[in-house]
Amino acid sequence: MGLVNNTDGLVPAQKQVILKDNYMSFTDGTRDFAQQYLPELYEAEVERYGNRTLQGFLRMVGAEMPMTSDQVVWSEQNRLHVAYDNVEFDAVTAGDSDLIITLPAGNTRVAIRKNQTIVVSNGLTTAKCLVVNDLMDSTGTTLKVRPYGAADLTSYFTAGDTGLKIFVYGSEFGKGTDGMVGAIQPDFKQFDNKPIIIKDKFEVSGSDASQIGWVEVATEDGTSGYLWYLKAESETRLRFEDYLEMSMVEAEKKAAASTIDAKLGGSEGLFAAIEDRGNIYNDFAGAAAPGSGALGDFDVILKQLDKEGAIEENMLFLSRATALDFDDMIAAQAGGGYASTANASYGLFNNEEEMALNFGFSGFRRGSYDFYKTDWKYLNDASTRGLTADIDGVMIPAGTSTVYDQVLGQNIRRPFLHVRYRASETDDRRMKSWITGSVGGAYTSSLDAMEVHFLSERCLCVQGANNFVLFKSTI
């Protein structure tokens, strides 16, 4: 039988031109001859989103420390002085004014003793009173007092008034009398958090790992080359490292009503801790005019800081819009010219005339507090919190806090914000990675692929959350 030739072959042309039947297309599989001319190739990728990583926030404001347990527990001090709000002026009985105290959750006794002196106030009117009964050893909540300036409290308030506030400022005893009856034992609040296990994986087959492309890849960690799987593995690693920080910011403990698997309990992240135990300011400069109008909003925050720990130095990590609100607020204070008394005392840099050319501020001083301001990329990135509009920024106190460590049994100093990760002599789970399969130098299984595994086990400790402020939007 003769040879049957069904191939197309190449047909020589009489002219030196490119024709469909005398030149092979490099997209021969699709016969797309629109690609017959070789394009001018830019081999390097264009980094159109700049540096895409988000990590670095926790490294700036805290620290990372190992731990060996499934739980981290710490205790924080309560306030030193005794005070109550939500107090009702009930009535006057036998010359004594009766104050009914609503105890905070978890409290069973009123910590005010006989012969102590207290201030009773509705915010504008105050009365100084002597306590004439002792509630330390009882579960009663009716405090009997006698004002110094009148026969009873009806001269100051109306029987039935609610929302009064009281605090102890001292005591008074007569000559030759016994001392104070009862003693106040200090109490503390205990907090805990549990680490979560975070995992990810990259996989590439042996065939794809040996295939060279024409695009020169490059990533934020310096990985480069013409092997595409190098880029994929590098980006998986960078993405996982971002997840480590994002999880510490966004994590939330599982509620009792949650249907999540019983083996998973979640963890308390930064936002959850501030919303539960810190301060929230809604719509900063939202209802005010830009610039000086925001100063009133900010002063409200300062007054709250006075009531809390009054940490002198604080860091502001803000979205772009809120950062501009702060810039406008500070710049508006210099509206009267350099010699004007309306100028702000910025404090953290030389306040010169040329500074008017700089419309951004990295720090400022207001009252007795210093503030350092920076943009937080996590709140601006279109693939993370830049998608939402509810979080505008956070205010974090600088320095360290002193707390009682239940495991060590002693007072320790820690940054207000720090990460605890599981580690021991056997296994360090801060950031683990390992390779399995039969490609890329691994010979652990018959799988014709390389699998790169990533794992970390960690949690965030937010200590002294009453000094933190979360900026949120509701409009």
PyMOL commands that set and color helices and strands:
alter all, ss='L'
color gray80, all
select helices_A, chain A and resi 33-35+57-61+153-155+206-209+228-250+270-277+293-307+320-332+353-357+377-380+385-387+465-467
alter helices_A, ss='H'
color red, helices_A
select strands_A, chain A and resi 63-67+72-77+83-93+96-101+116-121+126-131+142-147+164-171+188-193+196-205+217-218+224-225+279-282+313-318+363-366+369-375+391-397+400-405+410-415+417-422+432-437+449-462+469-472
alter strands_A, ss='S'
color yellow, strands_A
deselect
rebuild
show_as cartoon
